[in-house]
Amino acid sequence: MKVILVNGSPHEHGCTDRALREVANALESEGVQTEMFWIGKKPISGCVGCGACRTLKKCVLDGDGVNEFIQKAKTADGFVFGSPVHYASAGGAMTSFLDRAFYSGGEALRHKPGAAVVSCRRAGASATFDILNKYFTINQMPVASSNYWNEVHGQTAEEVEKDEEGLQTMRVLGYNLAWLLKCIALGKAQGILPKGEEKIKTN
């Protein structure tokens, strides 16, 4: 089993990364392989609504990591998406990344567990947490939870180290996600799969 942890911060080894690594360590301790995926510092365009991905099966905008992630997602069993809080909301680069990844490559994530992780200095964590979770629930993804909302507090990675409750929240999230992955694997082995219907759109 493999989980990809996506760092949506412009800082490769900042607060968001520190939180994600705590989750990754817990997953690894439970026998789950992990891979870190940093979206980087380069500008990431938002979705332009061209619809080309319906035939291309990838985003027409290339070169900023979105299509690379979609390819990796096909072989993953679960995901953790981490974002810093910018103006009491998820980082703009992260939402642009997720809009395009889910719209053009949602099939690669569907029915696989997802979890959101939020890093903030002080406030805006719950709003950001809500935004990230909406991607999972529109894409039929089981949502992994912890013993508190999945957030850490601090302005630097060193400050996050002092957030003992936040780091415990990350570890419990990792344990719960590992448990959920194992339950799903056992279900699949028994032939238990989600039952679906063709999407009905009422405008």
C-alpha positions as CSV (number, residue, x, y, z in Angstrom):
1,M,0.0,0.0,0.0
2,K,1.2,3.5,-0.9
3,V,0.1,7.0,0.2
4,I,1.2,10.2,-1.6
5,L,1.5,13.3,0.6
6,V,1.2,16.5,-1.3
7,N,2.9,19.6,0.1
8,G,1.0,22.6,-1.1
9,S,3.3,25.2,0.5
10,P,5.8,27.3,-1.4
11,H,8.3,26.3,1.3
12,E,9.6,22.8,0.7
13,H,10.7,22.2,4.3
14,G,8.4,24.5,6.2
15,C,5.5,24.0,8.6
16,T,3.3,22.1,6.2
17,D,6.1,19.7,5.3
18,R,6.8,19.1,9.0
19,A,3.1,18.2,9.6
20,L,3.1,15.9,6.6
21,R,6.2,14.1,7.7
22,E,4.7,13.3,11.1
23,V,1.8,11.7,9.2
24,A,4.2,9.8,6.9
25,N,6.2,8.5,9.8
26,A,3.0,7.1,11.4
27,L,2.0,5.5,8.1
28,E,5.4,3.9,7.6
29,S,5.3,2.5,11.2
30,E,2.1,0.7,10.1
31,G,3.7,-0.8,7.0
32,V,2.4,1.8,4.5
33,Q,4.8,3.1,1.9
34,T,4.8,6.9,1.5
35,E,6.0,9.4,-1.1
36,M,6.2,13.2,-0.6
37,F,5.1,15.4,-3.6
38,W,6.0,19.1,-3.4
39,I,4.0,21.3,-5.8
40,G,7.0,23.7,-5.9
41,K,7.3,27.5,-6.2
42,K,6.5,28.0,-9.8
43,P,3.2,29.6,-10.8
44,I,0.3,27.2,-11.1
45,S,-2.5,28.2,-13.4
46,G,-6.1,27.7,-12.4
47,C,-8.5,25.6,-14.5
48,V,-9.4,27.5,-17.7
49,G,-12.6,25.4,-18.3
50,C,-11.5,24.3,-21.8
51,G,-12.8,20.7,-21.4
52,A,-9.8,19.3,-23.3
53,C,-9.1,16.9,-20.5
54,R,-12.2,14.9,-21.3
55,T,-10.5,13.6,-24.5
56,L,-6.9,14.0,-23.6
57,K,-7.3,12.3,-20.2
58,K,-4.9,14.9,-18.7
59,C,-4.8,18.6,-18.2
60,V,-4.0,20.6,-21.4
61,L,-1.9,22.9,-19.3
62,D,1.4,21.1,-18.8
63,G,4.7,21.5,-17.1
64,D,3.6,22.6,-13.5
65,G,3.4,19.2,-11.8
66,V,-0.4,18.6,-12.1
67,N,-0.1,15.9,-14.8
68,E,2.9,14.4,-13.1
69,F,0.9,14.0,-9.9
70,I,-2.1,12.5,-11.8
71,Q,0.2,9.8,-13.2
72,K,1.6,9.0,-9.8
73,A,-2.0,9.0,-8.3
74,K,-2.9,6.0,-10.5
75,T,-0.6,3.8,-8.5
76,A,-1.3,5.2,-5.1
77,D,-3.9,3.8,-2.6
78,G,-4.4,7.0,-0.6
79,F,-3.6,10.7,-0.3
80,V,-2.8,13.4,2.2
81,F,-3.0,17.0,0.9
82,G,-1.3,19.7,3.0
83,S,-1.8,23.4,2.7
84,P,-0.7,26.5,4.5
85,V,-3.3,29.1,5.5
86,H,-3.2,32.3,3.4
87,Y,-5.7,35.0,4.3
88,A,-7.8,32.5,6.3
89,S,-8.0,30.2,3.3
90,A,-6.1,27.5,1.5
91,G,-3.1,28.7,-0.5
92,G,-3.9,29.8,-4.0
93,A,-1.3,27.6,-5.7
94,M,-2.8,24.6,-3.9
95,T,-6.3,25.3,-4.9
96,S,-5.3,25.8,-8.5
97,F,-3.4,22.5,-8.3
98,L,-6.3,20.6,-6.8
99,D,-8.9,22.2,-9.2
100,R,-7.0,20.9,-12.2
101,A,-5.9,17.6,-10.7
102,F,-9.4,16.6,-9.6
103,Y,-11.1,17.9,-12.7
104,S,-8.8,16.3,-15.2
105,G,-7.6,13.3,-13.2
106,G,-10.2,12.6,-10.6
107,E,-10.7,9.1,-11.8
108,A,-7.2,8.2,-10.5
109,L,-8.2,9.3,-6.9
110,R,-11.8,8.1,-6.8
111,H,-12.7,5.6,-4.0
112,K,-9.3,6.1,-2.5
113,P,-9.0,7.6,1.0
114,G,-8.0,11.2,1.3
115,A,-7.0,13.4,4.2
116,A,-6.4,17.2,4.6
117,V,-3.6,18.7,6.7
118,V,-3.5,22.4,7.5
119,S,-0.7,24.6,8.8
120,C,-1.3,28.0,10.2
121,R,0.3,30.6,12.4
122,R,-2.9,31.4,14.3
123,A,-6.3,31.4,12.6
124,G,-8.0,30.3,9.4
125,A,-7.3,26.6,9.9
126,S,-10.9,25.3,10.0
127,A,-11.9,27.3,6.9
128,T,-8.9,25.8,5.0
129,F,-9.7,22.3,6.3
130,D,-13.2,22.7,5.0
131,I,-12.1,23.8,1.6
132,L,-9.7,20.8,1.2
133,N,-12.2,18.2,2.3
134,K,-14.7,19.3,-0.3
135,Y,-12.4,17.9,-3.0
136,F,-12.7,14.4,-1.5
137,T,-16.4,14.4,-0.9
138,I,-17.3,15.4,-4.5
139,N,-15.0,12.6,-5.8
140,Q,-16.3,9.7,-3.7
141,M,-13.2,9.4,-1.6
142,P,-13.5,8.1,2.0
143,V,-12.2,10.8,4.4
144,A,-9.6,9.9,7.0
145,S,-9.9,11.7,10.3
146,S,-7.9,12.1,13.6
147,N,-8.7,13.0,17.2
148,Y,-8.9,16.7,16.3
149,W,-9.1,18.8,13.2
150,N,-6.0,18.0,11.2
151,E,-4.0,21.2,11.9
152,V,-0.7,22.3,13.3
153,H,0.2,25.8,14.5
154,G,3.5,27.7,14.1
155,Q,5.2,30.2,11.8
156,T,8.3,28.0,11.4
157,A,8.9,24.2,11.3
158,E,10.7,24.7,14.7
159,E,7.6,26.3,16.2
160,V,5.5,23.4,14.9
161,E,7.8,21.1,16.9
162,K,6.4,22.7,20.0
163,D,2.8,22.1,19.0
164,E,2.5,18.7,20.8
165,E,-1.2,18.4,20.3
166,G,-0.9,19.2,16.6
167,L,1.8,16.6,16.1
168,Q,-0.2,14.0,17.9
169,T,-3.1,14.8,15.7
170,M,-0.9,14.1,12.7
171,R,0.3,10.8,14.1
172,V,-3.3,9.6,14.9
173,L,-4.3,10.7,11.4
174,G,-1.5,8.4,10.0
175,Y,-2.6,5.5,12.1
176,N,-6.3,6.0,11.1
177,L,-5.5,6.3,7.4
178,A,-3.3,3.1,7.6
179,W,-6.2,1.3,9.3
180,L,-8.7,2.5,6.7
181,L,-6.4,1.4,3.8
182,K,-6.1,-2.1,5.4
183,C,-9.9,-2.4,5.8
184,I,-10.4,-1.4,2.2
185,A,-7.8,-3.9,1.0
186,L,-9.5,-6.7,3.0
187,G,-12.9,-5.7,1.5
188,K,-11.5,-5.8,-2.0
189,A,-10.1,-9.2,-1.4
190,Q,-13.6,-10.4,-0.6
191,G,-15.0,-8.8,-3.7
192,I,-16.6,-5.9,-1.9
193,L,-16.5,-2.8,-4.2
194,P,-18.4,0.5,-4.3
195,K,-21.7,0.4,-6.2
196,G,-22.0,3.4,-8.5
197,E,-24.5,5.2,-10.7
198,E,-24.1,7.4,-13.8
199,K,-24.0,11.0,-12.7
200,I,-27.2,13.0,-12.9
201,K,-26.8,16.7,-13.4
202,T,-29.7,19.0,-12.5
203,N,-28.9,22.6,-13.5
